[in-house]
Amino acid sequence: MRTLAAMRGHRRTVRRGTALIALTILALATGCSAKDDGGGGETTSGGRDGAPKVTIAPADAAGEAPPDQGVTVTADGGTLSQVSVQVKGVEVPGKLAADRKSWRTTWTLRPGTRYEVTAKADGKKTSTTATSRFTTSEATALTTITNVIPQRGETVGTGMPILVQFNKEVPARARTAVERALEVTSDKPTEGGWRWLSAGESFNGLPSVVFRPRKPWEPHQKVTVTAHYAGLRIGDAVFGDKDVTHTFRVGDSHVIKVSATTHRLTVRKNGRLVRSWGVSLGAGGDVQGDGVDHLLTTSGVHLTMNRSRLERMRPPGKKKGDPGWYDEKVPWAYRISNSGEYIHQNMDDPSCLGNRNCSHGCVRSPGEDAQWFFNWAYPGDLVTITGTKRRLDWTNGWGYWQLSFDQWVQGGKLKQPITTGPRT
């Protein structure tokens, strides 16, 4: 005769056995399996008794999923009718294939982030629903986006480039992925292209990738640039830290032309002449060891850059006491290159204006006109200077329009133009 304690123990044994059988039956019914090969793996559901098979990568419970792989969902024996990838309740964009058998995230994933995936596939008779919850790797690269030009909300001229700047050089093997992850949208479709600049080529010493349109932007529109940098593989096992988005506005069309032979500057707004005045450009006569005449104004297509209410100016390559030394504070100065060229108020012999070239290389203007221009111009306005023997180098400031567009795109990794998508 069994004791009460023995009978209780027998009942506990039976319950455990029943639970084990139930779990086995459940696993057979759902057809779930998981595979994790150390790179995020995949989770598969369905695939039995005529039910479609749904596979999600990364796998459920993955803890170090590589963010550059994104999320992929596939269906076998049916078609996908629903895919949802969320971060804290916010949908992550993706694209469903035309045959509805696969889906993939549009961009890479954010490092150190938990994602939740739900997918449903419909077969001829039954459907399968699959889920995956995983976390991406936290390992972020030391290479980060440190600056984007134009600034958010800024109004710029029709010649304005877009500069995405980094704190250090982007490894060559990562540049193709970075370039593909740069998205430009605009109110009016615009053809343009990207080019990589080293720290030595950049106007401010920051390694950059620069977008330049083939033709000037159409005026009166908004443009958005998004660097989908988060999750891009930058090194062996490190990834871009975060995305960056800037929206700016292209204002009126401003076209400025300066002639060293007629000594005139003309300004057109949206094709109409609005102002003209006499100027004085660089006199020349100071050739230094680099063979450059630093007192000549550069000819070519410049862009207005930054402005200063009162700019201190001194000659490059000289020190106090040297022949040709000067140290002046000049008002209403709008920079047009990195070699010290500005459109600014004349501070010397006024008889030079409109008659002869007397400056140290800048475009000297009457005070009233210089002040008007200072307050009127946008950064990125096109300033074309003609008639001098010194040519503007394309790496001098924002001299990017000095290259033909075909030359420009050859400096990118994709080496081909793109057309901006519509803003949403």
Secondary structure, DSSP 8 states (H G I E B T S, - for coil): ---HHHHHHHHHHHHHHHHHHHHHHHHHHHT-EEE--SS--EEEEE-STT--EEEEES-TT-SSB-GGG--EEEEESSEEEEEEEEETTEE--EEE-TTSSEEEESS---TT-EEEEEEEEE-SS-EEEEEEEEEB---B-S--EEEEES-TT-EE-TT--EEEEESS---HHHHHHHHHTEEEEESS--EEEEEEE-TTTSTTS--EEEEEESS---SSEEEEEEE--TT-B-SSS-B----EEEEEEE-S-EEEEEETTTTEEEEEETTEEEEEEE-B-B----B-TTS-BTTS-EEEEEE---EEEEEEE--TT--TTSTT---EEEEEEEE--SSS-EEEE--S-GGGTTT---BSSSEEE-HHHHHHHHHH--TT-EEEEES-SEE--TTSSSGGGGS-HHHHHTTSSS-S-EE-EE--
